[in-house]
Amino acid sequence: MLIDLLDDAELPGDLFLVPGSNLPVRLARLGGSATLVRFPPGWVRPERGHYLAGEEFVVLRGELHVSGITYLPGQHGWLPAGTLRHSSAAPHGALAFTSFSGQATWVRSDRDEPDGPAQRTPLESVVIPRGGLPLSPHSALLDTPIPLNRAAEVVTVPTWTWERSALIPEGRVLVRWTP
């Protein structure tokens, strides 16, 4: 099933209070670990901490601030498990495709220094080397159709559709294999 990630009517979702945040977000589960998250204007998570699983996301609308990095529409973020997060916010609201590499368990922390790498990649303009651009241990950005040996989550760039498929369409796609 092909899902238009920008069609708010297609995926209404449920309210969920992200640990340590001030306002609930709206979550629409797509399948597997894939989720569409709508952050309301004024959403903040001042609490410091980390997840026990890695998280990758693509901002589709608005802007999302995480640990001093601003992610804009079309940008992919990768935060490995255990990476300290602080000062998270969506001042004007945001829409993001997200996926965790395991159970999304939040752990509060009093540490002050970021301790892990954070990656920000502009999906629409980054140069993709032959064979694809790895974005996380479970995903890659591809621009040439290749056969997959098993079904994966496929997000088309920049039309922002999602589906589970073993076939890769023409054009730029983010492919995520479920761990």
C-alpha positions as CSV (number, residue, x, y, z in Angstrom):
1,M,0.0,0.0,0.0
2,L,1.4,3.4,-1.0
3,I,0.9,6.1,1.6
4,D,1.2,9.9,0.9
5,L,3.1,11.2,3.9
6,L,2.0,14.7,3.3
7,D,-1.8,13.9,3.2
8,D,-2.9,14.7,6.7
9,A,-6.4,13.4,6.0
10,E,-5.1,9.9,5.1
11,L,-3.3,9.4,8.5
12,P,-5.2,11.0,11.4
13,G,-3.1,9.3,14.2
14,D,-3.3,9.2,18.0
15,L,-2.1,11.7,20.6
16,F,1.1,10.8,22.4
17,L,3.1,12.7,25.0
18,V,6.8,12.3,24.2
19,P,8.7,11.7,27.4
20,G,10.0,15.0,28.9
21,S,8.0,17.2,26.5
22,N,5.3,19.9,27.1
23,L,2.6,19.0,24.5
24,P,1.4,15.8,23.0
25,V,2.3,15.0,19.4
26,R,0.1,13.1,16.9
27,L,1.5,9.7,15.9
28,A,0.3,7.7,12.8
29,R,1.9,4.3,12.7
30,L,2.7,3.2,9.2
31,G,3.9,-0.3,9.9
32,G,6.9,-1.9,11.4
33,S,8.8,0.8,13.3
34,A,7.8,3.6,10.8
35,T,5.7,6.4,12.2
36,L,4.6,9.8,11.0
37,V,4.8,12.4,13.8
38,R,3.1,15.8,13.8
39,F,4.6,18.2,16.3
40,P,2.3,21.0,17.3
41,P,3.6,24.7,17.3
42,G,5.3,25.4,20.5
43,W,6.3,21.8,21.2
44,V,9.5,21.5,23.3
45,R,11.4,18.8,25.2
46,P,13.7,20.6,27.6
47,E,14.5,17.4,29.4
48,R,18.0,15.9,28.7
49,G,18.3,12.2,27.9
50,H,18.7,9.5,25.3
51,Y,16.9,6.6,23.7
52,L,18.2,3.0,24.1
53,A,17.6,2.6,20.4
54,G,18.8,4.6,17.4
55,E,16.4,6.9,15.7
56,E,16.3,8.2,12.2
57,F,13.9,10.7,10.8
58,V,13.1,12.9,7.8
59,V,11.5,16.3,8.4
60,L,8.7,16.7,5.8
61,R,7.3,20.1,7.0
62,G,8.4,22.8,9.5
63,E,11.6,22.6,11.4
64,L,12.8,20.4,14.2
65,H,15.6,21.3,16.6
66,V,17.5,18.6,18.4
67,S,20.6,19.1,20.5
68,G,21.5,22.4,18.8
69,I,21.0,21.1,15.2
70,T,18.1,22.5,13.1
71,Y,16.6,20.0,10.7
72,L,14.6,21.5,7.8
73,P,12.2,19.9,5.2
74,G,13.9,17.2,3.2
75,Q,16.7,16.6,5.8
76,H,17.4,13.2,7.2
77,G,18.6,12.8,10.8
78,W,20.3,9.9,12.4
79,L,20.9,9.7,16.2
80,P,22.5,6.4,17.3
81,A,21.3,4.7,20.5
82,G,22.6,6.5,23.6
83,T,23.2,9.9,21.9
84,L,22.5,12.6,24.4
85,R,19.5,14.8,23.4
86,H,18.8,18.3,24.7
87,S,16.9,21.4,23.7
88,S,14.5,19.7,21.4
89,A,11.8,21.9,19.9
90,A,9.4,22.5,17.0
91,P,8.7,26.2,17.4
92,H,6.2,26.5,14.5
93,G,5.3,22.8,14.4
94,A,6.7,20.1,12.2
95,L,5.8,16.9,10.4
96,A,8.4,14.1,10.4
97,F,8.8,10.5,9.3
98,T,10.5,8.6,12.1
99,S,11.8,5.1,12.8
100,F,13.6,3.5,15.7
101,S,16.0,0.6,15.5
102,G,14.5,-1.1,18.5
103,Q,12.3,-0.3,21.5
104,A,12.0,3.5,21.9
105,T,12.9,3.6,25.7
106,W,13.7,7.1,27.0
107,V,16.3,7.5,29.7
108,R,16.7,10.9,31.5
109,S,20.2,12.2,32.0
110,D,21.9,15.1,33.8
111,R,24.9,15.2,31.5
112,D,25.7,18.5,29.8
113,E,27.9,17.5,26.9
114,P,26.6,15.8,23.8
115,D,28.3,12.4,23.6
116,G,27.4,10.9,20.3
117,P,27.4,11.7,16.6
118,A,24.4,13.2,15.0
119,Q,24.1,13.2,11.3
120,R,22.1,15.6,9.1
121,T,21.8,14.8,5.4
122,P,19.8,16.9,2.7
123,L,18.1,14.0,0.9
124,E,17.2,16.0,-2.2
125,S,20.6,17.5,-3.0
126,V,23.3,15.2,-1.5
127,V,25.5,13.4,-4.0
128,I,24.8,9.7,-4.0
129,P,27.8,7.5,-4.8
130,R,27.5,4.4,-6.9
131,G,25.8,1.7,-4.9
132,G,24.0,4.2,-2.6
133,L,24.7,6.4,0.4
134,P,24.4,4.7,3.8
135,L,22.5,6.9,6.2
136,S,22.2,4.6,9.2
137,P,23.0,0.9,10.0
138,H,19.5,0.1,8.6
139,S,19.1,2.6,5.7
140,A,20.5,4.0,2.5
141,L,19.7,6.6,0.0
142,L,19.5,5.2,-3.6
143,D,19.0,6.7,-7.0
144,T,19.2,3.6,-9.2
145,P,16.6,0.8,-9.1
146,I,18.1,-2.3,-7.5
147,P,16.4,-5.6,-6.6
148,L,16.1,-6.2,-2.9
149,N,16.4,-9.6,-1.4
150,R,13.6,-8.8,1.1
151,A,10.9,-6.2,1.6
152,A,12.0,-2.9,3.0
153,E,10.4,0.5,3.9
154,V,10.7,2.8,0.8
155,V,10.3,6.5,1.0
156,T,10.3,8.4,-2.3
157,V,12.2,11.7,-2.4
158,P,10.8,14.4,-2.9
159,T,7.2,13.3,-3.4
160,W,7.3,11.8,0.1
161,T,5.4,8.6,-0.2
162,W,6.0,5.4,1.9
163,E,5.4,1.8,1.2
164,R,6.8,-1.7,2.1
165,S,8.2,-3.2,-1.1
166,A,11.0,-5.4,-2.5
167,L,11.0,-3.3,-5.7
168,I,12.7,0.1,-5.8
169,P,11.1,2.7,-8.0
170,E,13.0,5.0,-10.3
171,G,14.5,8.1,-8.8
172,R,15.8,9.1,-5.4
173,V,14.6,6.8,-2.5
174,L,15.3,6.3,1.1
175,V,15.3,2.5,1.8
176,R,15.1,1.3,5.3
177,W,15.4,-2.4,6.2
178,T,13.6,-3.4,9.4
179,P,16.1,-4.7,12.0
